[in-house]
């Protein structure tokens, strides 16, 4: 009887506790507030709400969230979108019971410094300001009782977009945010979301071949995110921060397949799909897209990376894109493709990684030995406009999948098992390359440049064990000359944190000899799971000069490809090419590392 009384009492008390409203994911299509006579009036509330970043009946967490007065709370916060010349009058009511909030971003753009307005519990603050310069910005609030050094609470973030008068407003806006909190000294549950949802519950982006796709991407988190588009180039039309935006003049936008967004940075991008199929747009930091990037990873997460189902082997900051063929679209003809065989091998462990995996290209008539390993994988030297079929032979005892990063190819060959290809009634989806099996990827090569290939399954283990390599695509009639063309591939030696960066692991101890007065092309590839890498050429403590040539395989605009300091930061998933002409004989150094993590590497350059 006492137990029944206790249960009844608990149920009664639970019924007396007011339930929290449910957060609605915000797709950033409908602006908030009331715009009349050039003035936008907006009433915002900050209150606790229940957020389901995955399924509607899945794991949840209670967060402080923005809502427009009288409406449901949203993550990200309500969209503020106005034309230039607008005056914005916004009020924020703090409905939290015990915490002061501090709002930021409600200032005329561009802004010289970050603003901060405190709103104590139960109070309201109102501010009125001119919108300012057109661009992509964000606003956010922080809660005074949260230690943001050990917890991530970034749901109080929203997009603030200012359009030129008369400009199109049918572009899409994507805001990234993260919730995270340490469970113990090892476990850090987190939810990484785009427009309020984490993969595979993020929105599916639908397009048709030939469409003009325009996006604004906003990093509302305290981590950096190199955002990568599979299968296509996009044009970067603007790259800014929540304080100011740098909109490029017509014709000056640069092409990329990966663009690194630092804390609070924004990007305007445009692209045009010319091939149908399923594609991805995702952060290229492995930890932001693996199964553990869920609010409550399942006990099977340790093995989920091997799974065929992309809903299992990925999570976090991922958008799925489905492109329809459109009327009159015909698959381009491919004639007499070049045939290559690439073997996925495992050899004896070496260095710090518990395993040694590698891609080895068959050279000649005899396949490489099963335990032969090259780290990084064999450099694939291909020719522009020459169709190339690469048969990947998996000699591992586990499955794998290969993504041809930056290559404009058919969707089925793109390398995301269970997603690449086409969905629907006539679904034809790329398989996992099973143990002791093979898969032929059909590559088209419409442009020359520096690219990469890497595993896209069980990413953390396979990538840090060596399953990555560089691709060099040359113009027709050109030959690869290793005396003047140099490839540097950065990866990780094992998954340990802090990581051990490795550069051209199997040849890193050998000094590189260069001819004085001769232009040399340096091709840099960063394919570690995380960490930006700074490359520089030095003589003693002096940084020399070089001429930037290309990013992600695409030539840089003329105004950017000018001689300057030989120092450049390359984010994960990016490639960068520069032309370096040694000024005279002597000893130089190519330094490579991530200074913030106290990691560095020096390669001697002997110039004769």
Long-range contacts (C-beta under 8 A, 24 or more apart in sequence): 19-50, 20-48, 20-49, 20-50, 20-62, 21-47, 21-49, 21-50, 21-67, 21-72, 21-73, 22-49, 22-50, 22-51, 22-52, 22-72, 22-73, 23-49, 23-50, 23-51, 23-52, 23-63, 23-65, 23-72, 23-73, 23-74, 23-75, 23-155, 23-196, 24-72, 24-73, 24-74, 24-75, 24-196, 25-74, 25-75, 25-195, 25-196, 25-197, 26-74, 26-75, 26-76, 26-77, 26-78, 26-79, 26-158, 26-175, 26-195, 26-196, 27-195, 27-203, 28-76, 28-79, 28-159, 28-172, 28-173, 28-174, 28-175, 28-195, 29-79, 29-172, 30-79, 31-79, 31-80, 31-81, 31-82, 32-68, 32-78, 32-79, 32-80, 33-68, 33-78, 33-80, 33-90, 35-82, 35-86, 38-85, 38-86, 38-87, 39-86, 39-87, 39-88, 39-89, 40-80, 40-82, 40-86, 40-87, 40-88, 40-89, 40-90, 40-131, 41-89, 42-68, 42-78, 42-80, 42-88, 42-89, 42-90, 42-91, 43-68, 43-69, 43-90, 43-91, 43-93, 44-68, 44-69, 44-77, 44-78, 44-90, 44-91, 44-92, 44-93, 45-69, 45-92, 45-93, 45-95, 46-92, 46-93, 46-94, 46-95, 46-96, 46-101, 46-119, 46-141, 46-156, 47-73, 47-95, 47-96, 48-95, 48-96, 49-73, 51-75, 51-155, 51-179, 51-191, 51-196, 53-179, 53-191, 53-193, 53-196, 53-197, 53-198, 53-201, 53-295, 54-191, 54-197, 54-198, 54-201, 54-294, 54-295, 55-201, 58-295, 59-294, 59-295, 59-296, 60-295, 61-179, 61-191, 61-295, 63-153, 63-155, 63-179, 64-96, 64-99, 64-101, 64-141, 64-143, 64-153, 64-155, 64-156, 65-155, 65-156, 66-141, 66-156, 66-158, 69-93, 74-158, 74-196, 75-155, 75-177, 75-193, 75-196, 76-155, 76-157, 76-158, 76-159, 76-175, 76-177, 76-195, 76-196, 76-220, 77-139, 77-140, 77-156, 77-157, 77-158, 78-158, 79-158, 79-159, 79-161, 79-173, 80-139, 80-158, 80-159, 80-160, 80-161, 81-159, 81-160, 81-161, 81-162, 81-163, 81-169, 82-131, 82-161, 82-162, 82-163, 83-131, 83-162, 83-163, 83-164, 83-165, 83-166, 83-167, 84-131, 84-132, 84-133, 84-134, 84-162, 84-163, 84-164, 84-165, 85-131, 85-165, 86-130, 86-131, 86-162, 87-128, 87-129, 87-130, 87-131, 88-128, 88-129, 88-130, 88-131, 89-126, 89-127, 89-128, 90-126, 90-127, 90-128, 91-124, 91-125, 91-126, 91-127, 92-117, 92-119, 92-124, 92-125, 92-126, 92-141, 93-119, 93-123, 93-124, 94-119, 94-120, 94-121, 94-122, 94-123, 94-124, 95-122, 96-121, 96-143, 97-121, 98-145, 99-143, 99-144, 99-145, 99-146, 100-143, 100-144, 101-141, 101-142, 101-143, 101-144, 101-156, 102-141, 102-142, 102-144, 103-139, 103-140, 103-141, 104-139, 104-140, 104-141, 104-142, 104-242, 105-137, 105-138, 105-139, 105-140, 105-160, 105-242, 106-139, 108-132, 109-133, 109-135, 109-137, 109-162, 109-243, 109-244, 109-245, 110-243, 110-244, 110-245, 111-243, 111-244, 112-243, 113-243, 114-243, 131-162, 132-162, 133-162, 133-244, 133-245, 134-162, 134-163, 134-164, 134-167, 134-245, 134-247, 135-161, 135-162, 135-238, 135-240, 135-244, 135-245, 135-247, 135-266, 136-161, 136-173, 136-216, 136-218, 136-238, 136-240, 136-245, 136-266, 136-267, 136-268, 137-161, 137-162, 137-240, 137-241, 137-242, 137-243, 137-245, 137-266, 138-175, 138-218, 138-220, 138-242, 138-264, 138-266, 139-242, 140-220, 140-242, 148-222, 150-181, 150-182, 151-180, 151-181, 151-182, 152-178, 152-179, 152-180, 152-181, 152-190, 152-221, 152-222, 153-179, 154-178, 154-179, 154-220, 154-221, 154-222, 155-179, 157-218, 157-220, 158-220, 159-216, 159-218, 160-242, 161-216, 168-214, 170-214, 171-214, 171-215, 171-216, 171-268, 172-205, 172-213, 172-214, 172-215, 172-216, 173-215, 173-216, 173-218, 174-215, 174-216, 174-217, 174-218, 174-319, 175-218, 175-220, 176-217, 176-218, 176-219, 176-220, 176-221, 176-225, 176-283, 176-317, 177-220, 177-221, 178-221, 178-222, 178-223, 179-295, 189-294, 189-295, 189-296, 189-297, 190-293, 190-295, 191-293, 191-294, 191-295, 192-221, 192-283, 192-288, 192-293, 192-315, 192-316, 192-317, 193-317, 194-317, 194-318, 194-319, 198-293, 198-294, 198-295, 198-315, 198-316, 198-317, 199-282, 199-289, 199-311, 199-314, 199-315, 199-316, 199-317, 199-318, 199-319, 199-320, 200-310, 200-311, 200-314, 200-315, 200-318, 200-320, 202-318, 202-319, 202-320, 203-319, 204-320, 204-321, 204-322, 205-281, 205-319, 205-320, 205-321, 205-322, 206-322, 206-324, 207-273, 207-321, 207-322, 207-323, 207-324, 208-273, 208-323, 208-324, 208-325, 208-326, 209-273, 209-274, 209-275, 209-276, 209-323, 209-324, 209-325, 209-326, 209-329, 210-272, 210-273, 210-274, 210-326, 211-272, 211-273, 212-270, 212-272, 213-270, 213-271, 213-272, 213-273, 214-268, 214-269, 214-270, 215-268, 215-269, 215-270, 216-266, 216-267, 216-268, 216-269, 217-259, 217-261, 217-266, 217-267, 217-269, 218-266, 218-267, 219-261, 219-262, 219-263, 219-264, 219-265, 219-266, 220-264, 221-263, 222-263, 223-263, 223-285, 223-288, 224-260, 224-261, 224-262, 224-263, 224-285, 224-532, 224-571, 225-260, 225-261, 225-283, 225-285, 225-288, 225-317, 226-258, 226-259, 226-260, 226-261, 226-283, 226-284, 226-285, 226-571, 226-572, 226-573, 226-574, 227-258, 227-259, 227-260, 227-261, 227-267, 227-281, 227-282, 227-283, 227-284, 228-257, 228-258, 228-280, 228-281, 228-282, 228-283, 228-284, 228-405, 228-573, 229-257, 229-258, 229-271, 229-279, 229-280, 229-281, 230-279, 230-280, 230-281, 230-321, 230-403, 230-414, 230-416, 231-275, 231-277, 231-279, 231-407, 231-408, 231-409, 231-411, 231-414, 232-257, 232-271, 232-272, 232-273, 232-274, 232-279, 232-408, 233-257, 233-271, 233-408, 233-552, 233-554, 234-259, 234-269, 234-270, 234-271, 235-269, 235-270, 235-271, 236-267, 236-268, 236-269, 237-268, 237-269, 237-270, 238-266, 238-267, 238-268, 239-265, 239-266, 239-267, 239-268, 240-265, 240-266, 240-267, 241-265, 241-266, 242-266, 251-557, 252-557, 252-559, 253-557, 254-551, 254-554, 254-556, 254-557, 254-560, 255-551, 255-552, 255-554, 256-551, 256-552, 256-554, 256-574, 257-405, 257-406, 257-552, 257-553, 257-573, 258-284, 258-552, 258-571, 258-572, 258-573, 258-574, 260-532, 260-571, 260-574, 273-321, 273-323, 275-323, 275-408, 275-410, 275-411, 276-323, 276-324, 276-325, 276-326, 276-329, 276-411, 276-422, 277-322, 277-323, 277-410, 277-411, 277-412, 277-414, 277-420, 277-421, 277-422, 278-320, 278-321, 278-322, 278-323, 278-411, 278-416, 278-419, 278-420, 278-421, 278-422, 278-423, 278-429, 279-320, 279-321, 279-322, 279-323, 279-411, 279-414, 279-420, 280-318, 280-319, 280-320, 280-321, 280-416, 280-419, 281-318, 281-319, 281-321, 282-314, 282-316, 282-317, 282-318, 282-319, 283-316, 283-317, 283-318, 284-571, 284-572, 284-573, 285-529, 285-530, 285-572, 286-459, 286-460, 286-463, 286-529, 286-530, 287-460, 287-529, 287-530, 288-316, 288-317, 289-314, 289-315, 289-316, 289-317, 289-318, 289-459, 290-314, 290-315, 290-316, 290-459, 290-460, 291-315, 293-317, 305-457, 305-458, 305-459, 305-460, 305-461, 306-398, 306-399, 306-432, 306-457, 306-458, 307-418, 308-399, 308-417, 308-418, 308-431, 308-432, 309-418, 310-416, 310-417, 310-418, 310-419, 313-417, 313-418, 313-457, 313-458, 320-419, 322-423, 323-411, 332-444, 334-387, 334-442, 334-444, 335-387, 336-387, 337-386, 337-387, 337-388, 337-389, 337-442, 338-382, 338-383, 338-386, 338-387, 338-388, 338-389, 339-388, 339-389, 339-391, 340-380, 340-388, 340-389, 340-390, 340-391, 341-367, 341-390, 341-391, 341-393, 342-377, 342-378, 342-380, 342-390, 342-391, 342-392, 342-393, 343-367, 343-368, 343-370, 343-392, 343-393, 343-395, 344-392, 344-393, 344-394, 344-395, 344-396, 344-400, 344-433, 344-467, 345-369, 345-370, 345-371, 345-372, 345-373, 345-395, 345-396, 346-371, 346-373, 346-395, 346-396, 346-397, 347-371, 347-372, 347-373, 351-493, 351-494, 351-500, 351-502, 351-505, 352-493, 352-494, 352-496, 352-500, 353-464, 353-465, 353-466, 353-492, 353-493, 353-494, 353-495, 354-465, 354-494, 355-461, 355-465, 355-466, 356-465, 356-466, 357-396, 357-462, 357-465, 357-466, 357-467, 358-466, 358-467, 359-453, 359-467, 359-468, 359-469, 367-393, 370-395, 373-466, 374-469, 374-506, 375-466, 375-491, 375-502, 375-505, 375-506, 376-466, 376-468, 376-469, 376-470, 376-489, 376-491, 376-504, 376-505, 376-506, 376-527, 377-453, 377-466, 377-467, 377-468, 377-469, 377-470, 378-469, 379-469, 379-470, 379-471, 379-472, 379-487, 380-453, 380-469, 380-470, 380-471, 380-472, 381-472, 381-474, 381-480, 382-443, 382-445, 382-471, 382-472, 382-473, 382-474, 383-445, 383-473, 383-474, 383-475, 383-476, 384-445, 384-446, 384-447, 384-448, 384-473, 384-474, 384-475, 384-476, 385-445, 385-446, 385-476, 386-445, 386-476, 387-442, 387-443, 387-444, 387-445, 388-442, 388-443, 388-445, 389-440, 389-441, 389-442, 389-443, 390-440, 390-441, 390-443, 391-438, 391-439, 391-440, 391-441, 392-433, 392-438, 392-439, 392-440, 392-441, 393-438, 394-433, 394-434, 394-435, 394-436, 394-437, 394-438, 394-439, 395-436, 396-435, 397-435, 398-435, 398-458, 399-432, 399-433, 399-434, 399-435, 399-457, 399-458, 400-432, 400-433, 400-455, 400-457, 400-458, 400-462, 400-467, 401-430, 401-432, 401-433, 401-455, 401-456, 401-457, 402-433, 402-439, 402-441, 402-453, 402-454, 402-455, 402-456, 403-453, 403-454, 403-455, 403-456, 404-441, 404-443, 404-451, 404-453, 404-471, 405-451, 405-452, 405-453, 405-454, 405-527, 405-573, 406-449, 406-451, 406-452, 406-471, 406-552, 406-553, 406-575, 407-443, 407-444, 407-445, 407-451, 407-471, 408-444, 408-445, 408-446, 408-447, 409-441, 409-442, 409-443, 409-444, 410-442, 410-444, 412-442, 413-441, 413-442, 413-443, 415-441, 415-456, 416-456, 417-456, 417-457, 432-457, 445-473, 447-473, 447-553, 447-554, 448-473, 448-474, 448-475, 448-553, 449-473, 449-550, 449-552, 449-553, 449-554, 449-555, 449-575, 449-577, 450-487, 450-523, 450-524, 450-525, 450-550, 450-553, 450-575, 450-576, 450-577, 451-552, 451-553, 451-575, 452-489, 452-525, 452-527, 452-575, 454-527, 459-529, 460-495, 460-529, 461-495, 463-491, 463-492, 463-527, 463-528, 463-529, 464-491, 464-492, 464-493, 464-494, 464-495, 464-499, 464-528, 464-529, 465-494, 466-491, 466-505, 468-527, 470-523, 470-525, 470-575, 472-523, 473-553, 483-515, 484-515, 484-518, 484-519, 484-520, 484-521, 485-520, 485-521, 485-523, 486-512, 486-520, 486-521, 486-522, 486-523, 487-523, 487-525, 488-522, 488-523, 488-524, 488-525, 488-535, 488-590, 488-592, 488-603, 489-525, 489-527, 490-524, 490-525, 490-526, 490-527, 490-528, 490-533, 490-570, 490-592, 491-527, 491-528, 492-528, 492-529, 495-529, 498-597, 498-598, 498-599, 499-528, 499-529, 499-530, 499-531, 499-597, 499-599, 500-599, 501-528, 501-531, 501-533, 501-592, 501-593, 501-594, 501-599, 501-601, 502-601, 503-592, 503-601, 503-603, 508-601, 508-603, 511-603, 511-604, 511-605, 511-606, 512-590, 512-603, 512-604, 512-605, 512-606, 513-605, 513-606, 513-607, 513-608, 514-582, 514-588, 514-605, 514-606, 514-607, 514-608, 515-582, 515-607, 515-608, 516-582, 516-583, 516-584, 516-585, 516-607, 516-608, 517-581, 517-582, 517-583, 517-584, 518-581, 518-582, 519-579, 519-580, 519-581, 520-579, 520-580, 520-581, 520-582, 521-549, 521-577, 521-578, 521-579, 522-546, 522-577, 522-578, 522-579, 522-580, 522-590, 523-575, 523-576, 523-577, 524-568, 524-570, 524-575, 524-576, 524-577, 524-578, 525-570, 525-575, 526-570, 526-571, 526-572, 526-573, 526-574, 526-575, 527-572, 527-573, 528-572, 529-572, 530-572, 531-572, 531-594, 531-597, 531-599, 532-569, 532-570, 532-571, 532-572, 532-594, 533-569, 533-570, 533-592, 533-593, 533-594, 534-567, 534-568, 534-569, 534-570, 534-591, 534-592, 534-593, 534-594, 534-595, 535-567, 535-568, 535-569, 535-570, 535-576, 535-590, 535-591, 535-592, 536-565, 536-566, 536-567, 536-568, 536-590, 536-591, 537-566, 537-567, 537-580, 537-588, 537-589, 537-590, 537-591, 537-605, 538-566, 538-588, 538-589, 538-591, 539-586, 539-587, 539-588, 539-589, 543-567, 544-580, 544-583, 544-588, 546-578, 546-579, 546-580, 546-581, 547-578, 547-579, 548-576, 548-577, 548-578, 549-577, 549-578, 549-579, 550-575, 550-576, 550-577, 551-575, 551-576, 551-577, 582-607
